[in-house]
């Protein structure tokens, strides 16, 4: 893509599936929205130069059971999966896959250090987990450390927002023998809060590979807990916990039909913190531990992986003047992986700071720096600079420049296969730089237009090298190595919403992505990703939504993937009690919508055919 066509995205606009963030055109743009991920401390969205998208509880619930597919409706985000819910799924932000994405759930890092590369399997996340999601785009290692070259996914679970006891409940049933339920409840007082969410989804599913007929099912249970209490006016203690357990059937080969072959994934997380004030400084001390256990029961036996992380963190924040804020902190982290009969660890230490300044009433600047020291490879220094300029009450300009890195996984460093060394203790982290620039325009009512151009460049790619230099490993088939060549991803995102009438709106998003390594296109990245939708309030009780997503020009190791579209229809009815009764049809036109081929190129990994789901949601 030429530089001129890359910058053309700044002057274009189309429509996008994002909720309105402000009520009145006379108010400051996005004034009421707060983002927790775009800065070390929460900040108003209109005061950050970083690009951040959000999904609220209604959008998450309307998107269906597969959280990865719901995330893919956002501009600049795509998702591919080796089958249905529970199978291996890869999220991509601006063409870069999960290994370049830092993921947080209630402030806990759930990156699995046993994955290749270290990442979270988004294919095992269902909608019952999340109440709100923020997707922060661009290199963010200055804030989040390793993996955050493409961006950050920050997930939070349900918490009460009003004093007293409250909650939500939902049930759903549909095609493929799918059933799900979710219950969130909690209590908020003037001095604290406590909340819990319990959810379950189970489905008979469909065959992972197109050459088989037997279904590959999935079931998952999730429990989350949040609690906080003010011991004094200046001391608040809190705790967050998460437990999930899921089992997925899978096809080991294109001809495999053994329904007993399965994969079990269990996640555990616990975080405790103390928030306190000393003088003019707000402080937070935190302890966290996360663990992901995976066990595959296959034709060749049982394989087990156990990845865990322990983190001790400190964050401080103070005001230096009427227009300047400073946040600073440090953390210590230990990653541990039990795999192939061995236990490997990596320890890192970090110090970081962020300076935010209101240069004028309309311009906000931020500068972030981070230093990381590792036990197995060279230290890393990363930074981010961002600017937000509120040109008018209905127009905002954003730009950011950041650097990031991705550390090797513990298997890439120390792994063995059949007694031979395939890890490489001499690996260096991948390093990257990203830049984006964009405009956001508020329209009347809840309408808006957004255009953002982006560019990311990554060096020292870590991947399999079949012919490494002598002495690096003992395997005759090669090992992991830092490969020559540059990874580049560039393109633009266009999104928006336009109200045709007070009761009807059209929305949509278009993303153009040109992602390459050494000039060759990256696999499973759609060059063109277009989504359009129409929402309408037919009456005070009845609302409808019709959307269509089209992916074009995708490559796969087994060949080119066919261009394909996916339609979704939804209708809801509000009962006298305030509860919502709804129906949703996925793959409305029953199209063949493949996101991946198997390794031979002979079989597609299936996606859902036309499917109907009905459900009931209520708040109390």
N, C-alpha and C positions, 0 to 999 in steps of 0.2 A: 504494500500500500504506500503511495507517495505521501510526502509530508503535507502537500496541499489538500489531498483528500482526507488525511487524518484530521486536520484542523477544520475541515468542512463541518464536522459534527457540532461545532460551537454555534453554527447558524441555523441548525435544523431543530425541529421539534415534532414529536408525535405524542402518543398517549400512554399512561402507565397505571398498573394496579397498586396504587399507594393511597392510603387514607389521608384526608385533609388534616392539616396540622394547625390551622388557625380558623377562627370563625368570621371575622370581619376584615374587609379589605383595608380599612383605615388602621387596623392594628399592625404592629411590626411583624414582618414576615416570620412565620413559624415561632411566634413569641412564646406560645404555651408549651411547646414540645421540649423535653429535656432528654439529652442523650447521656448515658452512663459510660459508653465505650469510647467516645471520640476524644476523651481527655483523661488524665489521671483522676480527676474528680468530676462529678456531673456538671454539665454545662448546657445552656440553652442552644438548641440546634442552629439558630440563626447567628450564633457567635462562634461557630467553629468552621474552619476552612476545609476540614476533612469531609469526604463524601460518605454519608451514612444513610441507610435505608432501614425502615422498621416494618414489622408485622405485629399487629395487635391481636388480642384474643379472638376477636370475631373473624379476622382474616385467617388466622391459624385454623380455627374450627371449620371454616368454610372450605379450606383447601384439601380436606380429606385426611386419611390416616398417615400418609407418607410425608414426613416433614421435609425430606429432601426435595420432593416434587413441589411442595408449597414454596420453599425458598427459591426454586427455579423460576417462579413467576416474577421475581424482582429483576430489574434491569441489571445487566452485567453478571448475572448468576445463572449457571447451568448445572445440570445434574444428570449423571448416567448411572445405570444400575444393572447388575448381572441377574436380572429376573425381578421378582416382586418384593414386597415388604420383607425385610429381614436379610435379604441377600446383600452382597458387597455393593456399596454405593459410593460414588465419588462426587463430591461437590466441587465446583470450580467457580472462582471469582476472577472475572476478566481473563478467562482462558487458562488460569493456573490452578492446579488441582489441590486436593485436601492437604497434601504435604506442605503446602505454602500457606495454610490457613490455621491460625490459632483459634481454638474453640474453648469457650468458658460456659459453664452451667452454674448459675448462682455463685459466680466468683471463683469457681474451682476449675482448674485446667484438666480437661479430660482427654488430652492428646495421649494416645496409646504408644509408649516407647517401643513396643514389640512390632508395631506395624512397619511396613516398608512402603514409603517413608513414614516417620512418626506422624500419626494422624488419627482422626476419629472416623469410624465407619458410619457415615450418615445414613446408610441403608438400614440401620437397625434403630433409627429414631422415629418414634410415632408422635402424632399430634398431641397425645395425652401428656407429654412431658412439659410443653412450653405454654406460657401465658403471654410472653412478649419476646420478640427476637430483634436484635439490632445487628445489621451487617455493615461493618466498617471496611471501606475499600482502600487499597493502596498499602504500601509498606508501613507497618506499624510496630516494628521491633523496638523502637525507642520507648514505646509504652508497654509492650507485651513480650519482648524477648524473642526467642526462637520461633520459627515457622511463620511469623506474621509478615511475609513478603507480599502475598496477594491481599491479605486483609484479616479480619477478625469476625467470628460469629459469636455473639454474646446472647445467651439464652437465660431467661429468668422464669421461675415458676410462679404460680398464683399466690398472692398475699392480700389480706384485707386492706381496703382503702377507706373505710368508714368506722367510726367507733361502734363497739358492740360486736355481736356475733353475726357472721355472714358466710356465704358460700355459693358454690355453683355445682350443678350436677348435669350430666349428659349421658345418653345411651344411644347406640346406633347399631343397625343391622343391615346386611346387604349381600350382594353377590359374592360367590366363592366361599360361602359359609362364614362370612365375616361378622364378628360381633365385637363391640367395644363399649366400655363404660368408664366414666371419670367422675370422681367426687372430690371437690375442694372445699375445705371448711376452715374457719379460723375465728379468732377473737382479737380485737384491738381495743386497748384502753389508753388512757392519757400517758401511761408510763411504759407501755410495751405492747407486744403483739406475739401471737403464735398461730401458725397455720400448717396445714398438711394437705397433700394431694395424693390420692390413690387412683391409679388407672390400670386398665387391662385391655389388650386387644388380642384377638385370636382370629385366624383365618386359615381355611383349607388351602387357599392360594391357587396358583396355576403352575404349570410346568416351567421351570427355569429356562430350559432349552427347548427350542422349537421342534427338535427331533423326538421328543418324548410326549407321552400323554398323561402320566401320573402327576397329580398336583404336588407342589412343594409348599407346605404350610409354614406358618410362623405364629408364635404367641409370645407376648411380653407383658410383664408386670412391672409397674413403676411406683415407687413410694418416695415422696419428697417431704422434707420438714424444714420449717424456718421458725426461729424464735428470737426475740430480742427483748431486753428489759433495761430500763434506766435505773441503775442503783442509786445514782445521785444526779444532780443537775448537770454534772460534767462527765459522767461515766456511764457508758452504755455497753452492755455485754450481749453478744449474739452468737447464734449457731445455725448452720445450714447442713442438711444431710440429704443424701440421695442413694437409693438402691434400685437397681433394675436388673431383671433376669429375663432373658429371651432365648428361645430355641427356634432354629430355622432348619427346614429340610433343604437339601440341595442336590444337584446333579453333578457327580464327579467327572463324568465323561458324556459326550453326546449320546452314547447308547446306554448309559447307566439308568437303571430303573429301581434300584433298591430304596424303598421308602424309609429304611432305618438309618440311612446316612444323614447326619445332621450336624449342626454347629450350635454350640451353647455359648452365650456371651453374658457375663455378669459384670455389672459396674457398681462400684461403691465409692462414696465420697463423703467426707466430713470436714467442715470448716468452722472454726471458732475464732471470734474476734473480740477485741476490746477497743471501743472508741472513746477517747477522752481528750479533754482540753487542758493544756498547760500554758498559761499566759495567753499569748495571741496565736498560738499554734494548735490546730486540731490534729490529733494523732490517731493512728489505728495500728494495732498489733494484731497479726493473724497467724494461725496455724492451720494447715490443710493437708489432707492426705486423700489421694484418689487411687483407684485400682481398677484395672480391666482384665478379667480372666476370660480366655477363649479356649474352648476345647472342640476339636473337630473329630468326629467319629466317622471314619471313612473306610474305603475298601482295603486300604493298606495299614489299618490300625488306627490308633488314637494319638492325636498330637495336642499338646497343651502349651499355652503361652500365658504368662502372668506378668503384666506390666504395671508398675506403680510409681507414684511420685509423692514426695514429701516436700512441703514448702513452709518456710518461716518468712514472714514479710512484715515490713514497716512502711507506712505512708504518712507523711506529714504535709500540712497545707497551711499557708498563712497569707495575709494581705500585706503587701509592701507599701501600698498607697491607695489613693482613690481609684486608680486605673490599673493597678498591677497586682497579680496573684502569683504565688510560687508554690508548687507542689514538689516534693522530693521524697526519696525513700531508698530502701535497700531490701534485697531478699536473698535467701539461701535455698537452693533446691537440689534434691537428690532424686534422680531417675534410676529405677531398677528394673531389670528384665530377667525373667527366668524362662529359658528357652533352650531347646536342644540339650537338656541335661546340665546346663551351666547357668550361673548367676553372674550378671554383669551390672556394674553401676557407673554412673556419671554424676559428678557434683559440679554445680555452677554457683557463682556468687555475682550479684549485680548491684550497681548503684545507679540511680536515675534521678532526673529532675525535669520539670516543665515550667516554663515561664509564660504567663498569659498576660497580655497587655491590651487595653483599649486605647489604641493610638488616638482615635477621635470618637465622637459619639456614634459614628457609622462604621468604623474599621476596628477589627479585632485581630491581633497577631498572637501566635503561639510558637514557642521554640522548645523542643524536647531533645534531651540527650541521655544516652544510656551506655554504661560500660559493663560488659560481662566477662567474667574470668572462669575458664573451664579447666577441669582436671585432666582432660585428654587431648586438647588442641588449643590453638592460639586464641587469645582474648579477642572480643569483638567490640567495636565502638559504632553505635548507630545514632541517627538523629532524624528529626522531622521538623519542618517549618510549614506553617499553615496560615492562611489569611482569609478572612471573611469580610466582605465589603457590602454593607446594606446600602445599595445605590439609591433606593427609595423604599417606601413602605411595602411595595409589592414586587421588589426586584432585589436579588442578592447574587453576588459574585463570589465564587470560592476557588481557591487553588491550594495545592499542597505538594511538597517535595519531601520524600522520605527514603531512608535506607533500611534494609532488613537482612536477615540471614536465616538459614535453615541448617541445624546441626545434623550430623549423621545419626541414624538410629543405632541402638546398641548392637543390633544384629549386623548392620553394615560395618561396624567397628570390630566386632569380636566373633561373628557367626561362624559356625561349622556345619558341614553337610557330609554325612556318611564318613565322618572322621577326618575330612579335609577342611582346611581353613579357607573360608570364602570371605571373611571379614578383612578389613584393611585398617590397621591401627594408625596408619599415616594419613587418613582422610582429613581434609579441611572442610569447614562449613561452606555451604553455598552462600553467596552474597548477592544482593540485589538492590536496585534503585528504582523508585517509581515517581511519576509526576502526573498530576491531573489538573484540569482547569474546567470550570463550568459555570453556568448561569441557571438561576431558578426564578421563574416568573409566576406570581400569584394572579389568578383570574377571579372573576366574580364567583360568589358562593364558595364552593369547595374545589373549584377548578385550579389547575396549575400546569405549567410546562417546565421541563428540566432538560438540559443538554450538558453532557460532560464528555470531554476527550481525555484519554488516558494512555500512558506509556509505561512499560515495566521492562527492565533488563536484568538478567541474572547470569552470573558467572560461576564456574567451578561445579557444574552439574554433577551430582552423585548418582551413579547408575552402574549397571553391570558392564564389566569390561571383559570380553572373552579372551583378550590377549594383553594382559597387564604386564608391566615391567617385571623382570625376573626378581624373585625373592619376596614379592608382596604377599603371595598366598601359595598354598600347596595344592589347590584343586587344579586338575588338568583342564577344567572347563572355564576357568577365569575367576574373578572376584569383583567386589565393589571397588570403584575408583572414582577420582575426580576427572571428568572427561573434558576434553577441549571443546571449545565452541560456546556461543552465547545464545541464551534463550531470550527472545523478545516477544512481548505481547502488546499490541497497540490497537486502538479502535475508538469507538464512541458509543455512548448510551443516550437514548432519547426516551423521554417518558412524560406522561401527563394525564390530565383528566379535564373533561369539558362538559359542563351541564347544558344539555339541550333544552330542558325545562326544569322547573324546581323539583320534579319527581324522576327525571331520567337523565342519565349521564353516560358518556362513552369514555373509555379509558384504554390504555395500552402502553406498550414499551417495545422499542427496537434496539438491539445491540449488534454492532458490527465488531467482530474480533478477528484479528490476524495474529495468531500465536505460532511461533516457529522456534526450532532449535537447529542451529547450523543451517538455516535456510529451509529446513523441512517442516511442514505443518505439524503441530502437536495433535495427538490423536483424540478423538471424541469431543473436540471443541467445535461447536457450530459456528461457522463464519457469519451466518445470519440467524438471528433469534428474534422472532416477531410475535408479540402477543397483543390481542385486541379483545375488548369486552364491552358489554352493554348492560347496565344495571338500571332497574326501574322499580319504583314504588307504585304498584297498581292500585293500592288502596292503603289506608292507614294500617292495615293488618297484613297485607300481602306484598312481598317483595320478590323480585326475580333477578337472576344474574346469568348471563350467557357469555362465555369466553372461549377463545380459540388461540392456541399457541402453535407456531409453525417453526420448525428447525430445518435449516438447509445447509448443504455443503459441509458434511462431516466425514472424517476419515477414521479408519480403524485398522488394527494390525492385519485383520483378515480381508480388508478391502473397504470400498466406500460404503457408507451407510446411506440408505435411501432417504431423500427428503420426506418429511412427514409432518402431519398436523394432528392436533389433539383438541377436541372440543369438550367443554364441560357446561352443564346446565344445572341451575339450582333455583329452587323455589321455597319460600318459607312463609309460615302463617303464625301470627301472634295470637295466642289463646287469651281468654278473659283473665286468667291468672298471671299473665305476663310471660309465660313460658313460650318457647318457640318450637313449633313443629316444622320439620323441613324434609325435603327430598333432594338428592343430588345424583345426577347421571354423569359418570366419568367415561371418557372416550365415546362421546355422544354419537359419532358417525361410524363407530366400530372400525376404525382405521388400523392398519398395521403400523405401529409406532415403535420402532426399535431404537434403542440408545447404545447398543453394543453388539459385537459379534463375539463368538467364542474364539479361542486361540487358533483354531484351524481355518476360520473363515467360512466354514460350511454351514454353521448353525447360528441363528440369531438368539440372543437372550431376549426372552419374551417380555412384553409389558401387557398391562391389562387390556382385555377386550371391553366391549360395552358393559358397564356395570352400574347397578342401581343401589343406592343406599338411602335409608330413611332413618330419622333420628329425632330426638327431643332434647332440648336444652332449657335449663331453668336456673334462675338465681334466687337466693333467699337471704 
